[in-house]
Amino acid sequence: MLVSAEDMLKKAKAGHYAVGQFNINNLEWTKSILLTAQECNSPVILGVSEGAGKYMTGFKTVAAMVDAMVDSLGITVPVALHLDHGSYDGAKACIEAGFSSIMFDGSSLPLEENVEKTKELVAICKEKGLSLEAEVGSIGGEEDGVVGAGECADPDECKAVADLGVTMLAAGIGNIHGKYPENWAGLSFETLDAIQAKTGDMPLVLHGGTGIPEDMIKKAISLGVAKINVNTECQLSFQEATRKYIEEGKDLEGKGFDPRKLLAPGAEAIKATVKEKMELFGSVGKA
């Protein structure tokens, strides 16, 4: 049974920890993350970008797989299925497909249009009991073709969007998606502090969790970040373990070419990364 992210994030904000959003790309990814959440007794948010949704043949397939998997694996911790960086049409499609949480990323639209579309989605999500994430100020790096340079959001704009009734707010504080460049300036805690001062109890979201130093992550959580998105790090762990398996020639031994064997080291590596993040975010034992 999928749940909205509202309850888990309110608890996280009040308890000064964060819930991880781990993006899924296929069955192995989903299974590894769910099993780790159960093992760690941690709430979890499964993120699906529009590109990954398309890759998995559509949002209906994703929702059906996740729903069935939660049931088949006997997962009892809270699980939210969340559209990551959704367009307006993508948000509507995911609501219809049975997602329990939606992110509408109107950050590239003029503020008025972002506000208008966010208002409409707030009303639909409230009626259906889903959580809604909005974004103000673009997050740097590349996310499904949207490129931003790690700008900082305007705290007044953040308040204006928060006041529309969204569940959580992603605000740019110098964070970027993907691997961080050598010359990255770090997170702007001044901006984060100013945003929290204006948005109060609203859970804040940190995108681009891969590669931010641990002390910065902990400081961001202390300043109101209750949801942290991780994607690239799991992909890199998976790639490294798979490369090692093939370089060691294990795919040539016996039935080592069987995809279940070939993908197993990568799936285990994802589990280890997710567990490490849940420990860092403080969500272990919080389900």
Buried (B, 14 or more C-beta within 10 A) or exposed (E): EBBBBBBBBBBBBEEBBBBBBBBBBBBBBBBBBBBBBBBBBBBBBBBBBBBBBEEBEEBBEBBEBBBEBBEEEEBEBBBBBBBBBBBBEBBBBBBEBBBBBBBBBBBEBEBEEBBEBBEBBBEBBEEEEBBBBBBBBBBBBEBBEBEBEBBBBBBEBBBBBBEBBBBBBBBBBBBBBBEBEEEBEEBBBEBBEBBBEBBEEBBBBBBBBBBBEEEBBBBBBEBBBBBBBBBBBBBBBBEEBBEEBEEEEBBEEEEBEEEEBBBBBBBBBBBBBBBBBBEBBBBBEBB
